[in-house]
Amino acid sequence: MERSLSMELVRVTEGAALASARWMGRGLKDEADGAATEAMRDIFNTVPMQGRVVIGEGEMDEAPMLYIGEELGTGSGPQVDIAVDPVEGTSIVASGGWNALAVLAVADRGNLLYAPDMYMDKIAVGPEAVGQIDINAPVIDNLRAVAKAKNKDIEDVVATVLNRDRHQHIIEQLRDAGARIKLINEGDVAGAINTAFDHTGVDILFGAGGAPEGVVAAVALKCLGGELQGKLLPQNDAELERCIKMGLDVNKVLLMEDLVKGDDAIFAATGITDGELLKGVQFKGSYGSTSSVVMRAKSGTVRFIDGRHSLKKKPNLVIK
């Protein structure tokens, strides 16, 4: 991939965030998602690439745009696979909560796992604890490994977990071990990424979330030198049959190379609402301000970008 693609892609997440942020706190998550999706798709089609959506808003008959298999870009440039989540945390935007992001991940054609829309059990850590975790090991063993890797006591380790009934057994084990816990109501892509930045205060992520989000988070952690392991969790015979048809072994631990192959990938995210890593969109007069991060695995470069956007000169967020 060309390095200039990084800056082109951050324009995509900026546009999605600006569009979605207008709906913050209004209780209308579908509208927030729809606005972000439309903006993201429009800007994608100005990017010099031959893109194909492998993780998107659903199958063609479920989504009018950013559907799986949709071709994006100008039709010239590198051939890439695209994973998108126009709003990672639709309920967060609807309630005005923390850590809603517009996110995307791009890799060379054929290098992203085509993850079915189902649950995936996940464990994620930042660079210091790479190679020390095991999704099949007990919670306490993973806590000890991370504590040792980061030169901390277990009591100082912070684990982030989606606040769901299905995770009660994990939460109880974390509490029994004496670890600290940050429960999140939505947005486990942000939760996974936060493990790679000390200032977020998060050391490890546990629990089941969406499989597509697992691939997106894996791309981010590949760029950051972190690690994510996953296991697909089909909930019924139909989901199991889909895995079989896709050639996916539900008993296999999915490692980084399974989730995103090769030595290159790009991840971009823009804050929609405030979070530990990125500030949310701010509007004042005819301007909108954004906070974004864009990173590339091949170079290891991580850029934090503050943007100021004239909504008069670029009312539809696109300049072709």
N, C-alpha and C positions, 0 to 999 in steps of 0.2 A: 504494500500500500504506500501511497505517497504521503509524506509527512504533512503536506498542506491540507490533507483531508481532515486533520484534527480540528483546525480552526473553522473549517466549513461545517463540521458536525456540531460544534458548540452553538452555532447560529440556530440549529434545529431545536436544541433543547431550550435555548433562550426564548424562541418564538412560542414554543409550547407552554413554557412557564408563564410568560406574559399573558397569553390567552386564558389560561386556566385560572390565574390569580384573581381575575375579575370576579370569580365566583366564590372566593374565599368566605367561609362562614355563612353562606346563604342557604345551606341545607340541600343543595342540588348537585349531588355528586355526578349524575349522568351528564348534566350540562357542562360541568367543569371538565369532565373527561372528553366530551365531544368537542369542546372548543380547543383543547390541547391537541387532540388527534388531527383535527382539520388543519391547524396551523403547522403541526409537525410534517404532515404529508405535503402541504404546499411548499414548504421550505426544502424538504428533501429533494423535490423535483428540480431544484436549482443547483444541486450539488453535482460536480463532475464525477460521476461514478456510474457503474452498472450494478445497482443494488437489488437484492431479493430479500423479502421479509421471510425469516424463518421462525421468528417468535413475534407475534403481534397481537392485534385486537381480537383474533379468532379466525375461524375458517372463512372462506369467501362468502358463504351463505349466512354467516353470523355477523359480519362486519362490512360496512360500505367502503372503508378505506383502512390502510395499514393491515390488511388481512394477510394471512400466511400465503406466501407465493406471489404477492404483489411485487411488480417491478418498479423500482424507484430510481431517481437520478436522471441526469441528462442523457444517458445512453452512451456516454464516452467515459474513459477513465477505467480505474480498476474494477474487477468483478469481485463483489463482496456480499457476504451474508449480513443481515441486519436483524438485531433483536431490539424491540422497542417497548417501552412502557410510558406512554404519554403523560400519565399521572400515576406515579407510584405512591398510592395513598389517597384514593378518591374520597374516602370518608374523612380523612384528615383535612382535605381542602374544604369539604362541606361543613365541617365543624370549626375550621380555623385553628386546627391543632398543629403539632410540631412534625417536622421532617417529611413533608410532602415534596417529592422531586419529580422533575421530568427527566427521564433517563433513556439512554440508548447505548448499544454496544455493536461494534462492527469488526468483522474479521474477514480474512480472505475466503473466497468461495469454498464451501465444504468444510469449514473449520469450526463452526458452531454446532453444538448438539441441538437437534430438532426436538426440544423437550415438549412432551404432551402436557396439556392443561390439566394437571392434577397435582396432588401434594407431593412434596419431596422433603424427606428428613434431611436436615443440614447441620453442619458444624463448621464454623469459620473462625479464622484467626489472622492476625497480622504477621508481618515478616519475622518477628522474633521467635514465634512459636511454630514456624513451618517445620513439618516433619515430625512434630511431637504429638499430634492429635490422632485419634482413631474413632470414627463414628460408631464403631461396634463396641467400644470400650465403655465401662461405666462412667457416669458423670464425674465421680470423684477422681478417677484416674486422669481424665482430661483436665480437670481443675489443677491437680498436682503437677501435671506436665507443663501447663501454661504458667503456673506460679513459678516453677523452677526456671523456665525459659526466660521469664521476665524479671527474675530476681525479686519476687514478691512473696509474701505470705498468702495462703489461700484466703484469709480474711480480707485481704486487700484486692483480690481479683474481682472484677465486675463482669458479670455475665448478662447478656441481653437476650430476652425471650419474648416472643409474641404472647400477649395476655389472652390465652385461650384455655378452655377446660381441658383440651387434649394434652396440654403441657403441665398439668398440675403435678404429675409425678416427677417431672424435671425440676420444677420449682421447689418441691419438697426436698429433693436430693440436694439442691443448691443451698437451701436454708440449713439442712442438717450438716452440711460441710462447713457452714459459716461464711460462705461467699456472699458478696453483695450482688444485688439483682437490679437490673433496669428493665422493667416490663414496658413493652411497647404495644400499642393497640393495632398498629398496621405499619407496613413499610419495612420489611426485613431486608430489602436491598440496602437501604440506609444503615440498618443495623449491622449487616455484614461488613460494609465499607468502613464503618466507624471503628472496627477492630484494628484497622491499619493506621490509625491516627491517634497518638497519645493524648492529644488535647480533648478528645471526645470522652475520655475516661472509660472506654469499653475495651475489654480484653478478649472476649470470646462470645460467639453466638451459638445458641442451641435451639433445636426445635424444627417443626414442620411448617413449611410455607409453600407457596406456589413453585412448581418446578421451573416454569419459564423465568421467574425472578431469580431462581438459583443460577441459571446460566448467565444472566445479566450481571449478577453479583460476582460470579467467578471471573468474568472478563475484567471487572474492576480490580479484583484482588490479584489477578495475573499481572496487571499493570503495576500494582503496588508491591509485588513480591510476597503477597499473602497466600492463604490457602483456604479452599472450601472443599469439603467432601459432602456427597449427597447420596441418598437412596430413594428411588421412586416408591411411592406409597399408594398404589391403586386402591380405590375405595369400594369397587364393585367389579362384577365380571366384565362389564363393558369396558372399563378402564384397563383391566388386565388384558383383555383381548386386543385393545389398541396398542398396548406395549408390545405384545407378541407380534402383531402385524408390522410394527416399526422396527422389529429386531432388537428390542431393548430387554435386557435381563433385569427383572425387578429385584433379584437377589444380589446384584452386582453393586459394589461400592463405586460410585462415579467419582473419579479423581479429577484433578485439574485438566489433565491431558484429554480426558473423556469429554469434559464440558466445553473446553476451548482448545483446539489443537494449534500447533505451529508456534512460532516465536513472535508473532505480531498480532495485535488487536488494539482497538481504540475504544475507550469508554468516555462518555460525556454525560454530565448531569447539571441541571440548574435548579436551584431552590425555588419552590413555589411558596412554601411557608417557611418560617424560620426553623432552623435545626442546629444540632451541634456542629455540623460541618459547614453548612452553607446558610446564608441569610435568605429570607424569602423576598419575593418581588415587592418593591415599594413604588407607589405612584405619587407623583406631584406635578400638578398642572398637566402639561402635554408631554411629560417624560415618564418613562418607567426605568427603574434600576434593577439589575439582576446580579446574582452571585452564582458563579459556575465553576466547575472543575472539569478539566479534560486531561486525559492521560493516555500514554501509548506504551504498550508492553515492550516493543523492540528497543526503544531508547531509554525506557524507564523515566521519561519526563512526565512530571505532574505540574500542570499549570492551573492556578486559581485566577479567575478572570472576573473583574467587576465591569459590568456594562451599563451604559446610559443610552437609552433608546428614545429617539424622537418619534412620538406616536402621531405627529402631524405629517412628517415627511415619509413615514413608513406605517401608514394606518393599518394595513393588512399584514404587517410584519415581514413582507417580502419585497425585495428590490431585485429584479432580474437583470 
